[in-house]
Amino acid sequence: MEAIRNALDFKDLPRSEVYLSWAVALFLIIFPLLPFSSFAMATMIQFLIFAVYGMGWNTIGGYGGQVDLGKAQYVGIGAYTTTVALIRWDIPFWVSMPLGMAISVLWSFMIGYPLFKLKGHYFAIATIATSLVLKDLFEVWGFVGAARGLHISPVKYPPPDFLRLIFKEDVYYYYLLLGFFFLAVFVMNWFRHSALGYRLRCIKDNEEVAKALGINVHWAKIKTYALATAYVSAMGSVHAMYIKNIEPEDTMSLDISVLIALMAMLGGAGSLWGPIIGAAVLVPMKSYLKEWMGAKMGLIGIDLIIYGFIIMVIAAVEPKGLWGLYERWKGKRSAP
């Protein structure tokens, strides 16, 4: 019961933030009722997916200060577990998704124990290495389709199929992802108020002081890493059922890991709303710039250059990201 109370407790936030969050939640709920294009719906679905990815990263990267650049490996584990279980043994999504989360968490414990002996950029490089090694293994593993990947046939599983999560209309995926999105926000809010969350913030501020206070620093990092992994793996499973075609290069690439981290950093790592803000800015920017400048004007890759430049500017002006800029502006307004 205490965990539920913590998840629903937003009293420490200013009323203006709570009211704005409710307004955003209402907009997200009624969005499919508004006039929209299929491209806009696809962009909103990508926003929900990457917002949850970012929230997962934020637990260990934002509150813990550990720059993890290997989250794509857990996207891949979740996606491949769900896809292989469906294609090989016809196991429904609602069974394979928790199974993928369990495998991901187990893998996170296996690599997390030695990885968290490292600090700073050594840890970041090590997470990249583990992710790339796993990607290379999947590219030569015939059971999971090797480099060609796997394809889920909607003909074999005619939609709508709620057990296997196969739908013809994107609106079904949208509302399912919206449910995961709200659940992720509440879990993140619980984490903020939990003893583990307080330990992580103490470790981030000063690891030596945290040890002196009796905090098991190594174990706290591993547990938080497992929580972040569960977030990402669950979304990887949903993502696989949405795109229906997965391969190592698209599912486990370094680009995805970096993009997940950048969204949280841009929005404001270590804040409740940061990953959501980052996803709300970067996902539409990436989608629309890629469509307008890449497909129509032939400027391939210009979208990456533009939002990379924006991130560098934000990092130079305010390391806490867009949320940090907002808090600075709010502080100036309230100053006498």
Buried (B, 14 or more C-beta within 10 A) or exposed (E): EEEEEBBEEBEEBEEEBEEEBEEEBEEBEEBBEEEEEEEBBBBBBBBBBBBBBBBBBBBBBBBBBBBBBBBBBBBBBBBBBBBBBBBEEEBBBEBBBBBBBEBBBEBBBEBBBEBBEBEEEEBBEBBBBBBBEBBEEBBEEEEBBBEEBBBBEEEEBEEEBEEBBBBEEBBBBBBBBBEBBBBBBBBBBBBBBBEBBBBBBBBBEEBEEBBEEEBEBBEBBBBBBBBBBBBBBBBBBBBBBBEBEBBBEBBBBBEBBBBBBBBBBBBBBBBBBBBBBBBBBBBBBBBBBBEEBBEEEEBEEBBBEBBEEBBEEBBEEBEBBBBBBBBEEEEEEEEE
